[in-house]
Amino acid sequence: MADAALAVVAAVLADEAGRLLLARRPEGKAHAGLWEFPGGKREPGEAALTALRRELHEELAIVLEAAEPLIRVPVAAAEPEPQQGSASVSPRIALRLEVWRASAWHGRPQAREHSALAWVDPAELADATRWPMPPADRPVLPALRDPPALWITPAVAAEAAAEAALLARAQALLAGGLRRLHLRVGPEAPGQRQRLARALAPACAAAGAELLVHGDAALAEALGLGLHLRAAQLAEPPPALARLQAAGRPCSAAAHDAGELRRAAALGLGSALLGPVRATPTHPGQPGLGWAGFEALRALVPELPVYALGGLGPADLAEARRHGAQGVAGIRGFGLAKAV
């Protein structure tokens, strides 16, 4: 069956102060009164950038000169469609919002079709009561703001030389621009997890990077770090999670299916890691979702930033963004020459 998803384009326009332009949807249209990034529907056969130039001229009376792709956000239909010949359901994508970051344009934006325009500091957009947005627009700010890549530490032997090598690799990645690191050490080695967390915490802080501990809420709280929930913890999250969220610590979770993604979103987590996109040694016997499978699941929770995981590295970022990912996460794919 042909893809019947509605194709929409939108632009992120920023002024000299870094404020972003939002447009308020008029009465009589879907999502009336909500604030969105300006744009509109692509015509059949129309190139995305051509459609964006046309829509911005029609809506804002400006002439777009240059823009680059930021993220394409998929949104699922309200009711998933059953797969042919199967009782299971497969999420159907109803809309794809292709967002571009405008770098040059002529003219002063005017509200030709919207009820109002506003230049808004990005920090204010976290207040969803003041700046309510349609589901497809919500992931745009994280795509602008949050790290596009995160490194997950590999398993290492609990000996000084192996741990020193891991710390040296982390330092090199941080020096190369990495801004989020996940410490993944299993419950069988709590002593090693504590040693590495205490060693990595100051290095990450000095680089302005976030450090999240996998599974250990007590350690994350004790050291003032972020927490990454294992998928098994989503059903009964640790009590410390709420305290970490209230303190503004980054919190995320692993997800492999629709139910886990929805639980992560319901917990108000800052992000989720969804995969594996490709089969990996870390998930033996588990087939990869593929990009189409990743996008279909990601479309179920447009409000939640989702990182693509599984056989990926920074070189896959552009492809991941085309399928709605906030960014990429990986272990082996993060060579020292391509940290971000």
C-alpha positions in Angstrom: 0.0 0.0 0.0 1.3 3.5 -0.9 2.4 5.7 1.9 -0.5 8.0 2.6 1.1 10.1 5.3 0.5 13.9 5.0 3.8 15.7 4.2 4.3 19.0 5.9 7.3 21.3 6.0 8.2 23.9 8.6 11.0 26.3 9.4 12.9 27.3 12.5 13.7 31.0 12.1 15.9 32.7 14.8 16.5 36.4 15.2 19.8 38.0 16.3 19.0 37.4 19.9 18.4 33.7 19.3 14.7 33.9 19.8 12.6 31.5 17.7 9.6 32.5 15.6 6.3 30.8 16.5 3.0 31.2 14.7 -0.4 30.7 16.4 -2.9 28.6 14.5 -6.1 30.4 13.7 -9.7 29.4 14.7 -11.3 27.0 12.4 -8.2 24.9 11.8 -6.9 21.7 13.5 -5.0 22.6 16.7 -6.5 26.1 16.7 -4.8 28.3 19.3 -1.6 26.2 19.5 1.8 27.6 18.6 3.8 26.1 15.7 6.8 26.6 13.6 5.6 28.2 10.4 5.1 26.2 7.3 2.5 24.1 5.5 1.7 21.1 3.3 3.8 19.9 0.5 2.1 19.5 -2.8 2.4 16.1 -4.6 5.8 15.9 -6.4 7.0 19.2 -4.8 10.5 19.3 -3.3 10.6 20.0 0.4 12.7 23.1 0.1 10.5 24.4 -2.7 7.4 23.9 -0.6 9.0 25.6 2.3 9.9 28.7 0.3 6.4 28.9 -1.1 4.7 28.4 2.3 6.9 31.0 4.1 6.1 33.5 1.4 2.4 32.8 1.6 2.2 32.8 5.4 4.9 35.3 6.4 5.6 37.4 3.3 9.3 36.5 3.5 11.7 35.1 0.9 13.7 32.1 2.2 17.3 32.1 0.8 19.0 29.3 2.7 18.1 26.5 5.0 19.3 23.1 6.1 17.4 20.0 7.3 17.0 19.6 11.0 14.6 16.7 11.7 11.6 15.0 10.2 9.0 14.1 12.8 6.6 11.3 12.2 3.2 11.2 14.0 1.1 8.0 14.2 -2.5 7.8 13.3 -4.9 7.7 16.2 -5.6 4.0 15.7 -2.9 1.7 14.4 -3.9 -0.5 11.5 -3.9 -4.3 11.7 -1.2 -5.9 9.6 -2.6 -7.9 6.7 -3.1 -11.5 7.7 -2.2 -10.8 11.3 -4.1 -10.0 14.5 -1.2 -7.7 15.7 -1.2 -4.0 15.0 1.3 -1.9 13.1 1.6 1.8 13.8 0.6 3.8 10.7 2.2 7.1 10.2 -0.4 9.8 9.5 1.9 12.8 9.2 5.5 13.7 8.7 6.7 17.2 9.6 10.0 18.0 7.8 11.7 20.8 9.8 14.4 23.0 8.3 16.7 25.5 10.1 16.6 28.7 8.1 19.9 30.6 7.9 19.0 33.4 5.5 15.8 35.2 4.4 14.5 38.5 3.2 11.6 40.5 4.7 9.9 41.0 8.0 7.6 38.2 9.0 3.9 39.1 8.9 0.9 37.1 10.2 -0.8 36.6 6.9 -2.6 33.3 7.8 -2.0 32.9 11.5 -3.7 34.7 14.3 -0.4 35.9 15.8 3.4 35.7 15.6 5.8 35.7 18.5 9.6 35.7 18.9 10.3 33.4 21.9 13.4 32.7 23.9 14.0 28.9 23.5 14.2 28.5 27.3 10.6 29.7 27.6 9.3 27.0 25.3 9.6 24.4 28.0 6.5 25.9 29.6 3.8 24.0 27.7 1.0 25.8 29.4 2.2 29.2 28.1 3.4 27.9 24.7 1.2 24.8 23.9 2.3 23.2 20.6 0.9 20.5 18.3 2.5 17.0 18.9 4.6 17.2 15.7 6.3 20.5 16.8 7.3 19.4 20.3 10.4 17.4 19.3 11.9 20.4 17.4 13.2 22.2 20.4 15.1 19.1 21.7 16.6 18.6 18.2 17.9 22.2 18.5 19.0 22.0 22.1 20.0 18.5 23.3 23.1 16.5 22.4 22.7 14.8 19.0 24.9 11.8 20.0 25.6 9.8 23.1 28.2 7.2 23.9 27.4 4.1 26.0 30.5 2.7 27.8 31.4 -0.9 26.8 32.0 -3.6 29.3 35.5 -3.7 30.6 37.4 -5.9 33.0 37.4 -4.8 36.6 41.2 -4.1 36.6 43.1 -0.9 36.7 44.5 -0.9 33.2 41.2 -1.7 31.5 39.4 1.0 33.5 42.1 3.5 32.8 41.8 2.8 29.1 38.0 3.4 29.2 38.5 6.7 31.1 41.1 7.8 28.5 38.7 7.0 25.7 35.9 9.0 27.4 38.3 12.0 27.8 39.1 11.9 24.2 35.5 11.8 23.1 34.6 14.6 25.5 37.5 16.6 24.0 36.1 15.9 20.6 32.7 17.4 21.5 30.7 14.6 23.0 28.1 16.1 25.4 26.2 13.0 26.8 27.7 9.8 28.2 26.0 6.7 29.6 27.8 4.6 32.1 26.7 1.0 31.5 27.9 -1.4 34.1 25.8 -4.4 35.1 24.5 -5.1 38.6 27.1 -7.8 39.1 29.8 -5.1 39.4 28.6 -2.3 41.7 32.1 -1.5 42.9 33.3 -0.9 39.4 30.2 1.2 38.6 30.9 3.5 41.6 34.6 3.8 40.7 33.9 4.8 37.1 31.1 7.1 38.0 33.2 9.0 40.5 36.0 9.3 37.9 33.8 10.3 35.0 31.7 12.8 36.9 34.3 15.6 37.1 35.5 15.0 33.6 31.9 15.3 32.2 31.2 18.4 34.4 34.4 20.1 33.1 33.3 19.5 29.5 29.8 20.6 30.1 28.5 17.1 29.3 25.8 15.0 30.9 26.6 11.7 32.6 23.8 9.2 33.1 24.2 6.0 35.2 22.4 2.9 33.9 20.0 1.3 36.4 21.5 2.6 39.7 19.2 5.3 41.0 20.9 5.5 44.4 24.3 6.2 42.8 22.8 8.8 40.5 21.2 10.5 43.4 24.3 10.3 45.6 26.5 11.9 43.0 24.0 14.3 41.4 24.1 12.5 38.1 21.4 11.5 35.5 19.7 8.2 35.5 19.0 5.7 32.6 16.3 3.2 33.4 16.6 -0.3 32.0 13.5 -1.5 30.2 12.7 -3.8 33.1 12.5 -0.8 35.5 9.9 1.0 33.5 7.0 -1.0 35.1 8.2 -0.2 38.6 10.6 2.8 38.5 12.7 3.5 41.6 11.3 6.2 44.0 14.4 8.2 43.4 13.4 8.9 39.8 10.9 11.5 40.8 13.5 13.3 43.0 16.0 13.2 40.2 13.5 14.7 37.8 12.5 17.4 40.3 16.2 18.3 40.7 16.5 18.7 36.9 18.8 15.7 36.3 18.6 14.1 32.9 16.6 10.9 32.9 16.0 8.4 30.1 15.1 4.8 29.5 15.7 1.8 27.2 12.8 0.8 25.0 12.3 -2.0 22.5 8.6 -1.9 21.7 5.5 0.3 21.8 4.6 -0.5 25.3 8.0 0.5 26.7 8.0 3.7 24.7 4.6 4.7 26.0 5.7 4.0 29.6 8.8 6.1 29.2 6.6 9.0 27.8 4.1 8.6 30.7 6.9 8.9 33.2 7.9 12.3 31.8 11.4 11.2 31.0 13.6 13.5 29.0 14.5 10.9 26.4 14.4 7.2 25.4 16.8 4.9 23.6 15.0 2.8 21.0 16.5 -0.2 19.3 18.2 -2.1 18.1 17.9 -0.5 14.6 20.4 -3.0 13.4 21.3 -6.4 14.9 24.2 -6.1 17.3 26.3 -8.3 19.6 24.8 -6.4 22.6 21.3 -7.8 21.7 22.1 -11.4 20.5 19.2 -13.1 18.7 17.2 -9.9 18.4 16.6 -8.8 14.8 17.0 -5.1 14.1 14.0 -2.9 13.7 15.3 -1.2 10.6 14.7 2.4 9.9 11.1 1.9 8.9 10.3 0.0 12.1 12.1 2.6 14.2 10.1 5.4 12.6 6.8 3.6 13.1 7.4 3.1 16.8 8.9 6.6 17.3 5.7 8.1 15.7 3.7 6.8 18.7 5.3 9.2 21.1 6.1 12.5 19.3 6.4 14.3 22.6 9.3 12.2 23.7 12.8 12.7 22.3 14.0 9.3 21.1 17.6 8.3 20.3 18.2 5.5 17.7 20.4 2.7 19.1 21.9 -0.5 17.7 24.9 -0.7 15.4 25.0 3.1 15.0 27.4 6.0 15.3 27.7 9.7 14.6 27.9 9.0 10.9 24.3 7.8 11.0 22.9 11.0 12.5 21.5 12.5 9.3 19.7 9.2 8.4 18.4 8.9 12.0 17.0 12.5 11.9 15.2 11.7 8.7 13.3 9.0 10.6 12.4 11.2 13.6 15.3 10.4 15.9 16.6 13.0 18.3 20.0 11.6 17.7 22.1 8.4 17.8 23.5 6.3 20.6 26.1 3.6 20.4 29.1 1.8 21.8 31.3 0.5 19.0 30.3 3.1 16.4 31.9 6.0 18.3 35.5 6.2 17.0 37.7 8.9 18.5 37.8 10.8 15.2 34.0 11.3 15.1 32.8 12.0 18.6 29.8 14.1 17.7 
